[in-house]
Amino acid sequence: ISAAIAPNLPYLRRFSRALTGNGVSGDAYVVALLESLVSDPGQFDPEMNPRTALYRAYCGLWESVSLNLRKAEPTPGWETSIQRRLARISPKAREALLLMAVEGFTSDEVSVILNTSESQTLALVKEASEVIAKQPATDVMIIEDEPILAMDIEDIVKGLGHRVSGIARTQKEAVKLAIPHKPKLELAEIQCHVGRS
């Protein structure tokens, strides 16, 4: 199981943080999943695609457990704002949307992960999209060093009614863009090297 899930953990961590709207909570759910898999490996279906099986186990845990996390520091204002916006989307709809739009799963795969029919999955994605569409548009900066991926993300952001304030390939470009444009949200590629310039 360890060899099968290791390459997917950075992406699961990204998904978990997006789902909870909080880095500490997101990471805590991933840790809880790993501990759960150690104590009960049967949650991971070896017959399934490893990535699908991992996300299925995670979503099962996320839907059944509420982690009570106390943070040493107060939540930053931007994080509180994200959590408020996420709270407007039902948990299952949030899962479906993020699995398709961020993680790139097909509707069939999302149905397997969430244990829903394909029509239910598409209805959940539609529900989440409609809630997002009703929220005020914001300025988004994209940090992505792969031009094709950056264009895909730009299309998604614009499709959701938001404005792209700029696309940066490196940390240096991101800082240069952020100063004059002051984006409200930054979408960064999880494996970009922070020290690159």
SEZA-816094 format. One line per field, with one value per atom (N, C-alpha, C): residue number from 1; chain; atom name; x, y, z. Coordinates in steps of 0.1 Angstrom, whole numbers. Atoms other than C-alpha are relative to their C-alpha. Layout:
N
k <- (NUM;...)
c <- (A;...)
a <- (CA;...)
x <- (X;...)
y <- (Y;...)
z <- (Z;...)
***
This chain:
197
k <- (1;1;1;2;2;2;3;3;3;4;4;4;5;5;5;6;6;6;7;7;7;8;8;8;9;9;9;10;10;10;11;11;11;12;12;12;13;13;13;14;14;14;15;15;15;16;16;16;17;17;17;18;18;18;19;19;19;20;20;20;21;21;21;22;22;22;23;23;23;24;24;24;25;25;25;26;26;26;27;27;27;28;28;28;29;29;29;30;30;30;31;31;31;32;32;32;33;33;33;34;34;34;35;35;35;36;36;36;37;37;37;38;38;38;39;39;39;40;40;40;41;41;41;42;42;42;43;43;43;44;44;44;45;45;45;46;46;46;47;47;47;48;48;48;49;49;49;50;50;50;51;51;51;52;52;52;53;53;53;54;54;54;55;55;55;56;56;56;57;57;57;58;58;58;59;59;59;60;60;60;61;61;61;62;62;62;63;63;63;64;64;64;65;65;65;66;66;66;67;67;67;68;68;68;69;69;69;70;70;70;71;71;71;72;72;72;73;73;73;74;74;74;75;75;75;76;76;76;77;77;77;78;78;78;79;79;79;80;80;80;81;81;81;82;82;82;83;83;83;84;84;84;85;85;85;86;86;86;87;87;87;88;88;88;89;89;89;90;90;90;91;91;91;92;92;92;93;93;93;94;94;94;95;95;95;96;96;96;97;97;97;98;98;98;99;99;99;100;100;100;101;101;101;102;102;102;103;103;103;104;104;104;105;105;105;106;106;106;107;107;107;108;108;108;109;109;109;110;110;110;111;111;111;112;112;112;113;113;113;114;114;114;115;115;115;116;116;116;117;117;117;118;118;118;119;119;119;120;120;120;121;121;121;122;122;122;123;123;123;124;124;124;125;125;125;126;126;126;127;127;127;128;128;128;129;129;129;130;130;130;131;131;131;132;132;132;133;133;133;134;134;134;135;135;135;136;136;136;137;137;137;138;138;138;139;139;139;140;140;140;141;141;141;142;142;142;143;143;143;144;144;144;145;145;145;146;146;146;147;147;147;148;148;148;149;149;149;150;150;150;151;151;151;152;152;152;153;153;153;154;154;154;155;155;155;156;156;156;157;157;157;158;158;158;159;159;159;160;160;160;161;161;161;162;162;162;163;163;163;164;164;164;165;165;165;166;166;166;167;167;167;168;168;168;169;169;169;170;170;170;171;171;171;172;172;172;173;173;173;174;174;174;175;175;175;176;176;176;177;177;177;178;178;178;179;179;179;180;180;180;181;181;181;182;182;182;183;183;183;184;184;184;185;185;185;186;186;186;187;187;187;188;188;188;189;189;189;190;190;190;191;191;191;192;192;192;193;193;193;194;194;194;195;195;195;196;196;196;197;197;197)
c <- (A;A;A;A;A;A;A;A;A;A;A;A;A;A;A;A;A;A;A;A;A;A;A;A;A;A;A;A;A;A;A;A;A;A;A;A;A;A;A;A;A;A;A;A;A;A;A;A;A;A;A;A;A;A;A;A;A;A;A;A;A;A;A;A;A;A;A;A;A;A;A;A;A;A;A;A;A;A;A;A;A;A;A;A;A;A;A;A;A;A;A;A;A;A;A;A;A;A;A;A;A;A;A;A;A;A;A;A;A;A;A;A;A;A;A;A;A;A;A;A;A;A;A;A;A;A;A;A;A;A;A;A;A;A;A;A;A;A;A;A;A;A;A;A;A;A;A;A;A;A;A;A;A;A;A;A;A;A;A;A;A;A;A;A;A;A;A;A;A;A;A;A;A;A;A;A;A;A;A;A;A;A;A;A;A;A;A;A;A;A;A;A;A;A;A;A;A;A;A;A;A;A;A;A;A;A;A;A;A;A;A;A;A;A;A;A;A;A;A;A;A;A;A;A;A;A;A;A;A;A;A;A;A;A;A;A;A;A;A;A;A;A;A;A;A;A;A;A;A;A;A;A;A;A;A;A;A;A;A;A;A;A;A;A;A;A;A;A;A;A;A;A;A;A;A;A;A;A;A;A;A;A;A;A;A;A;A;A;A;A;A;A;A;A;A;A;A;A;A;A;A;A;A;A;A;A;A;A;A;A;A;A;A;A;A;A;A;A;A;A;A;A;A;A;A;A;A;A;A;A;A;A;A;A;A;A;A;A;A;A;A;A;A;A;A;A;A;A;A;A;A;A;A;A;A;A;A;A;A;A;A;A;A;A;A;A;A;A;A;A;A;A;A;A;A;A;A;A;A;A;A;A;A;A;A;A;A;A;A;A;A;A;A;A;A;A;A;A;A;A;A;A;A;A;A;A;A;A;A;A;A;A;A;A;A;A;A;A;A;A;A;A;A;A;A;A;A;A;A;A;A;A;A;A;A;A;A;A;A;A;A;A;A;A;A;A;A;A;A;A;A;A;A;A;A;A;A;A;A;A;A;A;A;A;A;A;A;A;A;A;A;A;A;A;A;A;A;A;A;A;A;A;A;A;A;A;A;A;A;A;A;A;A;A;A;A;A;A;A;A;A;A;A;A;A;A;A;A;A;A;A;A;A;A;A;A;A;A;A;A;A;A;A;A;A;A;A;A;A;A;A;A;A;A;A;A;A;A;A;A;A;A;A;A;A;A;A;A;A;A;A;A;A;A;A;A;A;A;A;A;A;A;A;A;A;A;A;A;A;A;A;A;A;A;A;A;A;A;A;A;A;A;A;A;A;A;A;A;A;A;A)
a <- (N;CA;C;N;CA;C;N;CA;C;N;CA;C;N;CA;C;N;CA;C;N;CA;C;N;CA;C;N;CA;C;N;CA;C;N;CA;C;N;CA;C;N;CA;C;N;CA;C;N;CA;C;N;CA;C;N;CA;C;N;CA;C;N;CA;C;N;CA;C;N;CA;C;N;CA;C;N;CA;C;N;CA;C;N;CA;C;N;CA;C;N;CA;C;N;CA;C;N;CA;C;N;CA;C;N;CA;C;N;CA;C;N;CA;C;N;CA;C;N;CA;C;N;CA;C;N;CA;C;N;CA;C;N;CA;C;N;CA;C;N;CA;C;N;CA;C;N;CA;C;N;CA;C;N;CA;C;N;CA;C;N;CA;C;N;CA;C;N;CA;C;N;CA;C;N;CA;C;N;CA;C;N;CA;C;N;CA;C;N;CA;C;N;CA;C;N;CA;C;N;CA;C;N;CA;C;N;CA;C;N;CA;C;N;CA;C;N;CA;C;N;CA;C;N;CA;C;N;CA;C;N;CA;C;N;CA;C;N;CA;C;N;CA;C;N;CA;C;N;CA;C;N;CA;C;N;CA;C;N;CA;C;N;CA;C;N;CA;C;N;CA;C;N;CA;C;N;CA;C;N;CA;C;N;CA;C;N;CA;C;N;CA;C;N;CA;C;N;CA;C;N;CA;C;N;CA;C;N;CA;C;N;CA;C;N;CA;C;N;CA;C;N;CA;C;N;CA;C;N;CA;C;N;CA;C;N;CA;C;N;CA;C;N;CA;C;N;CA;C;N;CA;C;N;CA;C;N;CA;C;N;CA;C;N;CA;C;N;CA;C;N;CA;C;N;CA;C;N;CA;C;N;CA;C;N;CA;C;N;CA;C;N;CA;C;N;CA;C;N;CA;C;N;CA;C;N;CA;C;N;CA;C;N;CA;C;N;CA;C;N;CA;C;N;CA;C;N;CA;C;N;CA;C;N;CA;C;N;CA;C;N;CA;C;N;CA;C;N;CA;C;N;CA;C;N;CA;C;N;CA;C;N;CA;C;N;CA;C;N;CA;C;N;CA;C;N;CA;C;N;CA;C;N;CA;C;N;CA;C;N;CA;C;N;CA;C;N;CA;C;N;CA;C;N;CA;C;N;CA;C;N;CA;C;N;CA;C;N;CA;C;N;CA;C;N;CA;C;N;CA;C;N;CA;C;N;CA;C;N;CA;C;N;CA;C;N;CA;C;N;CA;C;N;CA;C;N;CA;C;N;CA;C;N;CA;C;N;CA;C;N;CA;C;N;CA;C;N;CA;C;N;CA;C;N;CA;C;N;CA;C;N;CA;C;N;CA;C;N;CA;C;N;CA;C;N;CA;C;N;CA;C;N;CA;C;N;CA;C;N;CA;C;N;CA;C;N;CA;C;N;CA;C;N;CA;C;N;CA;C;N;CA;C;N;CA;C;N;CA;C;N;CA;C;N;CA;C;N;CA;C;N;CA;C;N;CA;C;N;CA;C;N;CA;C;N;CA;C;N;CA;C;N;CA;C;N;CA;C)
x <- (8;0;9;-9;28;6;-6;45;-11;11;11;-4;5;1;10;-10;34;0;-1;35;-12;13;-1;-2;2;4;0;0;14;-13;13;-18;-12;11;-40;1;-2;-25;-6;5;-34;-16;15;-70;-5;5;-74;0;0;-63;-10;10;-86;-14;13;-115;-3;2;-111;2;-2;-100;11;-10;-72;12;-12;-36;1;-1;-36;-10;10;-69;2;-2;-61;11;-11;-28;-4;5;-45;-8;8;-70;9;-9;-42;7;-7;-23;-10;10;-55;-3;2;-60;11;-12;-25;0;1;-29;-11;12;-63;4;-4;-47;10;-9;-20;-7;8;-45;-10;9;-69;2;-4;-53;-12;11;-86;-8;7;-99;5;-7;-75;-3;4;-89;12;-12;-58;-4;4;-79;-3;4;-87;13;-11;-64;5;-5;-41;-5;3;-49;-15;14;-87;-3;2;-85;4;-5;-65;-10;10;-90;-13;12;-119;1;-3;-104;0;0;-98;-14;13;-133;-9;8;-148;3;-4;-128;-5;4;-135;-15;14;-172;-5;4;-173;6;-7;-149;1;-2;-148;12;-12;-113;-1;1;-114;14;-14;-82;1;-2;-70;14;-12;-44;7;-7;-17;-2;1;-21;-14;13;-53;0;1;-66;2;-2;-54;-14;12;-82;-4;2;-78;-5;4;-82;-14;14;-113;-10;9;-128;-2;1;-120;-10;8;-136;-15;14;-168;-6;5;-171;-2;1;-165;-12;11;-192;-13;13;-218;-2;2;-212;-1;2;-225;13;-12;-196;2;-1;-204;2;-2;-207;14;-14;-174;10;-9;-157;-1;2;-172;7;-5;-162;16;-15;-126;6;-6;-121;0;0;-130;8;-6;-118;15;-14;-86;8;-8;-76;-1;1;-87;-6;7;-108;-11;12;-135;-12;12;-171;-2;0;-169;8;-9;-139;-6;6;-156;-11;11;-186;5;-5;-165;6;-6;-146;-11;10;-178;-12;10;-199;-14;12;-225;-2;2;-241;6;-6;-227;-10;9;-259;0;-1;-256;13;-13;-220;-1;1;-228;-9;9;-256;7;-8;-232;9;-9;-207;-8;8;-235;-4;4;-247;12;-11;-212;3;-3;-206;-10;10;-239;2;-3;-230;12;-12;-195;-4;4;-211;-7;7;-232;9;-9;-202;8;-6;-184;13;-12;-157;12;-12;-121;12;-12;-86;9;-7;-66;14;-13;-28;3;-3;-17;16;-14;18;2;-1;26;11;-11;58;-3;3;41;-11;9;24;-14;13;-3;-9;7;-13;-5;3;-13;-12;11;-37;-13;12;-60;-6;4;-61;-7;5;-67;-15;13;-97;-10;9;-112;-3;2;-107;-10;9;-123;-14;13;-151;-8;7;-160;-3;3;-163;10;-10;-131;10;-10;-103;14;-14;-67;8;-8;-44;14;-13;-14;4;-5;5;15;-14;39;6;-7;64;9;-9;87;-4;3;87;3;-4;105;-11;11;78;-13;12;51;0;-2;64;-2;1;68;-14;14;32;-9;9;17;0;-1;30;-10;9;11;-15;13;-19;-8;6;-25;-12;11;-45;-6;6;-70;2;-2;-62;12;-11;-30;-2;0;-31;14;-13;3;2;-2;16;8;-5;23;15;-14;57;10;-9;71;11;-11;105;0;2;101;13;-12;137;3;-3;135;-2;2;138;1)
y <- (-12;0;13;-12;24;3;-2;20;6;-4;25;14;-14;57;11;-11;75;10;-10;92;9;-8;105;8;-7;119;16;-15;155;5;-5;157;-2;2;142;12;-11;169;12;-12;196;-1;2;182;2;-1;179;14;-14;215;8;-7;227;-3;4;207;6;-6;220;15;-15;255;4;-3;252;-10;8;239;-10;8;226;-12;10;208;-10;9;194;-10;10;179;-10;9;165;-11;11;146;-10;9;132;-9;8;120;-10;9;106;-12;11;86;-10;9;72;-9;8;61;-10;9;46;-12;10;27;-10;9;13;-9;9;0;-9;8;-12;1;-1;-18;-4;4;-33;11;-12;3;3;-3;4;-12;10;-16;-3;3;-33;-3;2;-41;12;-13;-5;8;-9;21;6;-5;32;14;-14;69;1;1;62;-6;7;38;9;-9;64;11;-11;92;-5;6;69;-2;2;59;14;-13;96;6;-6;108;-8;7;80;4;-5;92;14;-14;129;1;-1;123;-6;7;102;6;-5;121;15;-15;157;2;-2;166;13;-12;191;5;-5;211;13;-13;238;5;-5;260;10;-9;279;14;-14;309;3;-3;327;-2;3;319;13;-12;345;4;-5;367;-7;6;352;-14;13;317;-1;-1;326;3;-3;341;-12;12;309;-10;9;288;4;-5;310;-4;2;306;-15;15;268;-5;4;265;1;-2;277;-12;12;245;-12;12;212;-8;7;189;-10;10;162;7;-7;188;6;-6;204;-11;12;169;-2;3;163;10;-10;196;0;0;195;-12;12;159;2;-2;169;12;-13;205;1;-2;203;-13;13;166;-7;6;158;-14;13;127;2;0;118;-1;1;118;-15;15;79;-2;2;80;6;-7;105;-8;8;83;-12;11;54;5;-5;76;4;-5;91;-10;10;60;6;-6;78;-4;3;73;12;-10;93;12;-11;114;8;-7;122;8;-7;131;13;-12;156;10;-9;170;7;-6;176;11;-10;194;12;-11;215;9;-7;224;9;-8;235;11;-10;254;12;-10;273;9;-8;283;9;-8;295;12;-10;314;12;-11;334;8;-7;345;11;-12;378;-5;3;375;6;-5;380;-1;0;385;-12;12;353;1;1;350;-15;14;316;-1;3;303;-14;14;274;1;-1;267;-8;7;245;8;-9;268;-6;6;243;-1;1;236;14;-14;274;4;-4;279;-7;8;251;6;-6;267;13;-13;301;-2;2;287;-4;4;271;12;-12;303;10;-9;325;-6;7;299;1;-1;303;15;-14;341;9;-8;352;7;-7;375;-6;4;363;13;-12;391;-2;3;373;-14;13;341;1;-1;336;-14;13;308;-3;1;314;8;-8;328;15;-13;359;7;-5;365;2;-1;359;12;-12;385;13;-12;410;3;-2;404;4;-2;404;15;-14;439;10;-10;460;-5;5;437;-5;4;425;-10;10;393;-4;5;380;-15;14;344;-3;5;327;-16;15;292;-4;3;277;-15;14;244;-6;5;222;-4;5;209;10;-10;242;2;-3;249;14;-14;279;8;-8;289;4;-3;291;15;-15;326;2)
z <- (0;0;0;-1;9;-13;13;-25;-10;9;-42;2;-3;-24;1;-2;-19;-11;10;-53;0;0;-48;12;-12;-13;-2;1;-24;-6;6;-45;9;-10;-18;11;-10;6;-6;6;-19;0;0;-23;14;-14;15;5;-4;21;-7;8;-7;6;-5;8;13;-13;43;0;0;33;11;-11;59;-1;1;58;11;-11;93;0;1;90;-11;11;56;3;-3;67;11;-11;99;-6;6;77;-7;7;56;10;-10;87;6;-5;101;-9;9;69;0;0;69;13;-13;106;-2;1;97;-10;10;67;7;-7;90;9;-9;115;-7;8;88;-15;14;54;-9;9;41;-5;6;35;-14;13;5;-9;9;-24;-10;8;-41;-15;14;-72;-8;6;-79;-4;3;-95;13;-13;-66;4;-3;-69;4;-3;-70;13;-13;-41;12;-11;-20;2;-1;-27;6;-5;-20;15;-14;14;7;-6;21;2;0;12;10;-10;33;14;-13;63;2;-2;57;3;-2;55;14;-12;87;13;-12;110;0;-1;122;10;-8;135;8;-8;164;1;0;158;6;-6;180;-5;6;164;10;-9;183;-4;5;161;-5;6;150;-15;14;116;-8;8;90;-7;6;75;-13;13;40;2;-2;54;5;-5;73;-11;12;41;-9;8;22;7;-7;49;0;0;49;-14;14;11;-2;1;13;7;-9;40;-8;8;14;-9;9;-7;9;-8;7;-1;0;17;-12;11;-10;-13;12;-37;-1;0;-27;-4;4;-29;-15;14;-63;-9;8;-77;0;-1;-64;-6;6;-75;-15;15;-111;-4;5;-114;4;-5;-93;-2;0;-92;-14;14;-128;-2;1;-121;-10;9;-147;9;-7;-136;5;-4;-136;12;-11;-113;13;-11;-90;6;-4;-88;8;-8;-76;13;-12;-51;10;-9;-36;2;-1;-40;-4;5;-61;-15;14;-95;-8;8;-124;-1;1;-126;13;-13;-89;1;0;-93;-8;9;-122;7;-7;-101;11;-11;-72;-6;6;-95;-4;5;-110;12;-13;-74;5;-5;-64;-9;10;-96;1;-2;-91;12;-12;-56;-2;3;-67;-9;10;-96;7;-7;-71;9;-9;-51;-8;7;-59;-7;8;-86;7;-6;-74;-10;8;-88;4;-3;-90;-8;6;-97;-1;2;-111;-1;0;-103;-5;7;-127;-11;10;-147;-13;13;-173;-7;7;-199;-3;3;-209;12;-13;-173;4;-3;-167;-8;8;-196;4;-5;-183;12;-12;-149;-2;3;-164;-6;6;-184;11;-11;-152;8;-8;-132;-7;7;-159;-2;1;-164;12;-13;-127;2;-1;-133;7;-6;-118;-10;9;-132;3;-1;-138;0;-1;-126;-6;6;-140;2;-1;-146;2;-3;-130;-2;1;-138;12;-11;-108;12;-12;-73;-3;2;-85;-9;8;-112;8;-8;-87;9;-8;-63;-8;9;-91;-4;4;-102;11;-12;-67;5;-5;-58;-6;5;-83;-1;3;-88;13;-12;-52;-2;2;-61;14;-12;-36;3;-1;-43;-10;8;-56;-1;3;-72;-4;2;-69;-3;3;-84;12;-13;-54;0;1;-66;-5;4;-77;10;-10;-61;4;-6;-38;-3;2;-43;-15;14;-81;-3;3;-96;-15)
***
